[in-house]
Amino acid sequence: MDYSDFLLSNSLTPSSVQLHLKSKSRAEVLRELVSFIPEIASRPDAQQTLVRALEEREQLHSTGIGDGVALPHARNALVGLVEKPVIVFGRHPQGIAFGAIDNKPSQLFFLLIAPNVTQHLAILARLSRMLREPKLRQNLLAAETPEKVLALIRDAEEKMMK
């Protein structure tokens, strides 16, 4: 298995980075993030399937991991929805109550979809580990362009792999 399959920076594009989420609730944030997935933009049925899977996952247990971060993802890989892993990064100026462990609103969102369970778990683990770094979270909150977000993630990932 090729480790580069799990590079977060390979799963993000400038068009999947949204620095000004407008949603006012957890359900709205999920729908808004899903709307930025280019692979399913023209497939309303696929968007509905994904939103439903994300909502079901949130009902089981919030994907708000604390420190202002949420990692929305379906409980299982959604086979056939995407051919390669996709991550949508969203930032909300005030934050959304997301049921996080520390009860703080989430401002940084990483929506993850992967075509298989192995990639799903590997990417989730890498994101979780990377986002423990307070400096990265601060920089992501301050980033002014999608390209800056991508550069921050690429740099953090490179440091992690050393």
C-alpha beads as a LAMMPS data file, in Angstrom:
LAMMPS data file: protein, C-alpha beads

162 atoms
161 bonds

1 atom types
1 bond types

-500.0 500.0 xlo xhi
-500.0 500.0 ylo yhi
-500.0 500.0 zlo zhi

Masses

1 110.0

Atoms # bond

1 1 1 0.000 0.000 0.000
2 1 1 1.340 3.418 -0.986
3 1 1 1.596 5.765 1.989
4 1 1 1.167 8.795 -0.320
5 1 1 -2.443 7.663 -0.844
6 1 1 -3.062 9.013 2.620
7 1 1 -1.430 12.416 2.210
8 1 1 -3.969 14.955 3.369
9 1 1 -2.503 17.495 0.979
10 1 1 -3.377 15.174 -1.945
11 1 1 -7.020 15.087 -0.856
12 1 1 -7.516 18.857 -0.549
13 1 1 -7.734 21.455 -3.313
14 1 1 -8.183 25.234 -3.141
15 1 1 -11.819 24.774 -4.227
16 1 1 -12.440 22.412 -1.289
17 1 1 -11.216 25.013 1.226
18 1 1 -13.926 27.360 2.498
19 1 1 -12.777 30.126 4.831
20 1 1 -16.192 31.688 5.520
21 1 1 -18.828 29.110 6.396
22 1 1 -22.214 30.772 6.881
23 1 1 -24.173 27.994 8.595
24 1 1 -25.863 28.510 11.937
25 1 1 -26.261 24.897 13.095
26 1 1 -24.536 21.529 12.996
27 1 1 -26.953 20.184 10.335
28 1 1 -26.446 23.282 8.162
29 1 1 -22.643 23.001 8.426
30 1 1 -22.784 19.388 7.236
31 1 1 -24.898 20.351 4.210
32 1 1 -22.697 23.356 3.455
33 1 1 -19.483 21.295 3.598
34 1 1 -20.993 18.589 1.371
35 1 1 -21.929 21.243 -1.202
36 1 1 -18.205 21.922 -1.741
37 1 1 -17.296 18.389 -2.838
38 1 1 -16.566 18.733 -6.557
39 1 1 -16.866 14.979 -7.191
40 1 1 -20.553 14.948 -6.268
41 1 1 -21.529 18.560 -7.052
42 1 1 -23.738 17.492 -9.958
43 1 1 -25.227 14.501 -8.111
44 1 1 -27.933 15.617 -5.648
45 1 1 -28.698 11.975 -4.780
46 1 1 -25.067 11.404 -3.746
47 1 1 -25.096 14.628 -1.712
48 1 1 -28.262 13.477 0.101
49 1 1 -26.749 10.054 0.809
50 1 1 -23.652 11.652 2.267
51 1 1 -25.531 14.217 4.374
52 1 1 -27.717 11.427 5.792
53 1 1 -24.639 9.313 6.613
54 1 1 -22.961 12.300 8.298
55 1 1 -26.074 13.092 10.345
56 1 1 -26.370 9.447 11.449
57 1 1 -22.720 9.524 12.538
58 1 1 -23.278 12.712 14.540
59 1 1 -26.265 11.110 16.303
60 1 1 -24.052 8.237 17.449
61 1 1 -21.375 10.535 18.817
62 1 1 -20.250 14.029 17.865
63 1 1 -17.234 14.337 15.602
64 1 1 -16.322 17.544 17.448
65 1 1 -12.935 16.539 18.881
66 1 1 -12.395 19.659 20.985
67 1 1 -10.092 22.670 20.730
68 1 1 -12.452 24.189 18.149
69 1 1 -12.072 21.276 15.710
70 1 1 -14.612 18.895 14.173
71 1 1 -13.909 16.007 11.800
72 1 1 -17.275 15.165 10.225
73 1 1 -17.194 11.776 8.531
74 1 1 -19.533 8.888 7.910
75 1 1 -19.292 5.897 10.200
76 1 1 -18.243 3.675 7.331
77 1 1 -16.549 4.367 4.027
78 1 1 -19.180 5.158 1.420
79 1 1 -18.217 2.837 -1.387
80 1 1 -18.876 4.218 -4.856
81 1 1 -19.350 7.827 -3.749
82 1 1 -15.795 8.949 -4.545
83 1 1 -12.895 7.244 -6.296
84 1 1 -10.176 8.763 -4.138
85 1 1 -10.189 10.343 -0.667
86 1 1 -11.680 13.834 -0.496
87 1 1 -11.310 16.352 2.311
88 1 1 -13.247 19.601 2.563
89 1 1 -11.843 22.177 4.979
90 1 1 -14.238 24.764 6.321
91 1 1 -13.739 27.568 8.791
92 1 1 -16.539 29.286 10.668
93 1 1 -15.848 32.776 12.064
94 1 1 -17.822 32.408 15.325
95 1 1 -17.898 28.657 15.588
96 1 1 -20.825 26.253 15.787
97 1 1 -21.958 24.242 18.794
98 1 1 -20.998 20.777 17.622
99 1 1 -21.248 18.698 20.775
100 1 1 -17.488 18.643 21.240
101 1 1 -15.924 16.920 24.224
102 1 1 -14.810 20.283 25.704
103 1 1 -18.150 21.997 24.862
104 1 1 -16.322 24.671 22.860
105 1 1 -17.791 25.698 19.506
106 1 1 -16.067 24.234 16.458
107 1 1 -14.490 26.679 14.016
108 1 1 -12.272 24.332 12.008
109 1 1 -14.007 21.562 10.066
110 1 1 -12.418 18.765 8.087
111 1 1 -15.065 16.743 6.256
112 1 1 -13.635 13.404 5.158
113 1 1 -14.887 10.937 2.567
114 1 1 -12.845 7.945 1.449
115 1 1 -13.624 5.104 -0.942
116 1 1 -12.490 2.392 1.477
117 1 1 -12.166 1.781 5.204
118 1 1 -8.343 1.567 5.203
119 1 1 -7.950 5.038 3.693
120 1 1 -10.799 6.404 5.839
121 1 1 -9.132 5.295 9.090
122 1 1 -5.603 6.286 8.014
123 1 1 -6.667 9.804 7.053
124 1 1 -8.783 10.229 10.181
125 1 1 -5.828 9.170 12.342
126 1 1 -3.445 11.516 10.546
127 1 1 -5.826 14.474 10.798
128 1 1 -6.438 13.831 14.500
129 1 1 -2.730 13.629 15.248
130 1 1 -1.858 16.707 13.216
131 1 1 -4.611 18.848 14.746
132 1 1 -3.375 18.252 18.280
133 1 1 -0.751 20.906 17.490
134 1 1 -2.003 24.253 18.890
135 1 1 0.202 26.283 16.516
136 1 1 -1.355 24.604 13.461
137 1 1 -4.878 25.303 14.730
138 1 1 -3.971 28.971 15.346
139 1 1 -2.439 29.275 11.879
140 1 1 -5.482 27.679 10.239
141 1 1 -7.723 30.187 12.025
142 1 1 -5.560 33.042 10.717
143 1 1 -4.949 31.800 7.146
144 1 1 -6.221 34.318 4.610
145 1 1 -6.305 32.155 1.471
146 1 1 -7.100 28.546 0.564
147 1 1 -3.541 28.202 -0.724
148 1 1 -2.197 29.194 2.706
149 1 1 -4.373 26.518 4.334
150 1 1 -2.986 23.912 1.916
151 1 1 0.590 25.040 2.615
152 1 1 0.044 24.825 6.392
153 1 1 -1.331 21.307 6.108
154 1 1 1.454 20.213 3.750
155 1 1 4.103 21.590 6.154
156 1 1 2.498 19.979 9.213
157 1 1 2.263 16.687 7.375
158 1 1 5.916 16.815 6.305
159 1 1 7.008 17.491 9.903
160 1 1 4.915 14.567 11.106
161 1 1 6.527 12.178 8.637
162 1 1 10.110 12.990 9.676

Bonds

1 1 1 2
2 1 2 3
3 1 3 4
4 1 4 5
5 1 5 6
6 1 6 7
7 1 7 8
8 1 8 9
9 1 9 10
10 1 10 11
11 1 11 12
12 1 12 13
13 1 13 14
14 1 14 15
15 1 15 16
16 1 16 17
17 1 17 18
18 1 18 19
19 1 19 20
20 1 20 21
21 1 21 22
22 1 22 23
23 1 23 24
24 1 24 25
25 1 25 26
26 1 26 27
27 1 27 28
28 1 28 29
29 1 29 30
30 1 30 31
31 1 31 32
32 1 32 33
33 1 33 34
34 1 34 35
35 1 35 36
36 1 36 37
37 1 37 38
38 1 38 39
39 1 39 40
40 1 40 41
41 1 41 42
42 1 42 43
43 1 43 44
44 1 44 45
45 1 45 46
46 1 46 47
47 1 47 48
48 1 48 49
49 1 49 50
50 1 50 51
51 1 51 52
52 1 52 53
53 1 53 54
54 1 54 55
55 1 55 56
56 1 56 57
57 1 57 58
58 1 58 59
59 1 59 60
60 1 60 61
61 1 61 62
62 1 62 63
63 1 63 64
64 1 64 65
65 1 65 66
66 1 66 67
67 1 67 68
68 1 68 69
69 1 69 70
70 1 70 71
71 1 71 72
72 1 72 73
73 1 73 74
74 1 74 75
75 1 75 76
76 1 76 77
77 1 77 78
78 1 78 79
79 1 79 80
80 1 80 81
81 1 81 82
82 1 82 83
83 1 83 84
84 1 84 85
85 1 85 86
86 1 86 87
87 1 87 88
88 1 88 89
89 1 89 90
90 1 90 91
91 1 91 92
92 1 92 93
93 1 93 94
94 1 94 95
95 1 95 96
96 1 96 97
97 1 97 98
98 1 98 99
99 1 99 100
100 1 100 101
101 1 101 102
102 1 102 103
103 1 103 104
104 1 104 105
105 1 105 106
106 1 106 107
107 1 107 108
108 1 108 109
109 1 109 110
110 1 110 111
111 1 111 112
112 1 112 113
113 1 113 114
114 1 114 115
115 1 115 116
116 1 116 117
117 1 117 118
118 1 118 119
119 1 119 120
120 1 120 121
121 1 121 122
122 1 122 123
123 1 123 124
124 1 124 125
125 1 125 126
126 1 126 127
127 1 127 128
128 1 128 129
129 1 129 130
130 1 130 131
131 1 131 132
132 1 132 133
133 1 133 134
134 1 134 135
135 1 135 136
136 1 136 137
137 1 137 138
138 1 138 139
139 1 139 140
140 1 140 141
141 1 141 142
142 1 142 143
143 1 143 144
144 1 144 145
145 1 145 146
146 1 146 147
147 1 147 148
148 1 148 149
149 1 149 150
150 1 150 151
151 1 151 152
152 1 152 153
153 1 153 154
154 1 154 155
155 1 155 156
156 1 156 157
157 1 157 158
158 1 158 159
159 1 159 160
160 1 160 161
161 1 161 162
